[in-house]
């Protein structure tokens, strides 16, 4: 499965710790992440991560494009809930695309853990069928 990972500056440590805790499961899948998040995770876990651009330089847009082309099966996105404005346009677009293309998305650690356990049990294998249908 293809997993995309993004985290805001204030959540990079949490994302890194999350990936350290679930490294065994994550290591069996392909992972892409925005540049700095991917760097922190790969340095801390040894996971092979495709590092995209930084979020502010288009990495989030790269992930959005991959979602549109069914190249992402799971998005883990830890944003900053304490910022004054509500979700940014980029964040809302990512969530909207996940809804449009039936890509499970976690925006907090509780949901991320549930989805990683589901991934490990094979509960998300139905995503493979969606990919096959889209290729036809």
C-alpha positions in Angstrom: 0.0 0.0 0.0 1.0 3.6 -0.6 1.0 5.8 2.5 1.4 9.6 2.3 2.5 11.5 5.4 2.4 15.2 6.1 2.8 17.0 9.4 2.9 20.7 10.4 6.0 22.0 12.1 4.4 21.7 15.5 3.5 18.0 14.9 6.7 16.7 13.4 7.9 15.3 16.7 4.6 13.5 17.2 4.6 12.2 13.7 8.2 10.9 14.1 7.3 9.2 17.4 4.2 7.7 15.8 6.3 6.3 13.0 8.9 4.9 15.4 6.1 3.1 17.3 4.6 1.6 14.2 7.8 1.2 12.2 7.3 -2.6 11.9 4.0 -2.2 10.1 5.0 0.9 8.1 8.1 -0.8 6.8 6.0 -3.3 4.8 4.5 -0.4 2.7 5.7 2.4 0.4 5.8 5.8 2.1 6.1 9.2 0.7 6.2 12.4 2.8 6.8 16.0 2.5 10.6 16.7 2.6 11.2 17.8 6.2 8.7 15.3 7.7 10.2 12.6 5.6 13.7 13.5 6.7 12.9 13.4 10.4 11.1 10.0 10.1 13.7 8.3 8.0 16.5 9.5 10.2 14.7 8.3 13.3 13.3 5.0 12.0 15.5 3.9 9.1 12.3 3.7 7.0 12.8 4.2 3.2 10.7 7.3 2.5 10.3 9.0 -0.8 10.8 12.7 0.1 8.7 15.1 -1.9 9.0 18.9 -1.8 8.4 20.7 1.4 4.7 21.4 2.1 5.1 25.1 1.5 6.9 24.5 -1.8 4.4 22.2 -3.3 4.8 18.9 -1.4 1.2 18.9 -0.3 0.1 19.6 -3.9 2.2 16.6 -5.0 0.4 14.4 -2.6 -3.0 15.9 -3.7 -2.1 14.9 -7.3 -1.2 11.4 -6.2 -4.5 11.1 -4.4 -6.3 12.2 -7.6 -4.5 9.5 -9.6 -5.2 6.8 -7.0 -1.5 6.5 -6.1 -2.2 7.0 -2.4 -4.0 4.4 -0.3 -3.8 6.1 3.1 -3.0 9.7 4.2 -1.7 10.5 7.6 -1.9 14.3 8.1 -1.1 15.8 11.5 -2.0 19.5 11.2 -1.8 22.1 13.9 -5.2 22.4 15.6 -4.1 25.4 17.7 -3.6 27.8 14.9 -6.0 30.7 14.8 -7.5 30.1 11.4 -9.4 27.1 10.5 -8.1 24.6 8.0 -6.2 26.2 5.2 -7.3 25.8 1.6 -4.5 23.2 1.0 -5.6 21.1 4.0 -9.3 21.3 3.0 -8.4 20.2 -0.5 -6.5 17.2 0.7 -9.4 16.1 2.9 -11.9 16.8 0.1 -9.8 14.7 -2.4 -9.6 11.8 0.1 -13.4 11.9 0.4 -13.8 12.0 -3.4 -11.4 9.1 -4.1 -12.2 7.0 -1.0 -8.8 7.3 0.6 -8.7 6.8 4.3 -7.3 9.8 6.1 -6.1 10.4 9.7 -5.8 13.9 11.1 -4.9 12.8 14.6 -2.9 10.1 16.4 -6.0 8.2 17.5 -7.3 7.8 14.0 -3.8 7.1 12.6 -3.4 4.2 15.1 -6.7 2.8 14.1 -5.9 3.0 10.4 -2.4 1.5 10.8 -3.9 -1.4 12.7 -6.5 -1.8 10.0 -3.7 -1.7 7.4 -1.9 -4.5 9.3 -5.0 -6.7 9.5 -5.6 -6.3 5.8 -8.8 -4.3 6.3 -7.7 -1.7 3.7 -7.0 -4.2 1.0 -10.2 -3.1 -0.8 -8.1 -0.2 -2.0 -6.4 -2.6 -4.4 -9.7 -3.3 -6.1 -10.3 0.5 -6.6 -6.9 0.8 -8.3 -7.7 -2.1 -10.6 -11.1 -0.6 -11.6 -9.6 2.8 -12.3 -7.0 1.2 -14.7 -9.7 -0.3 -16.9 
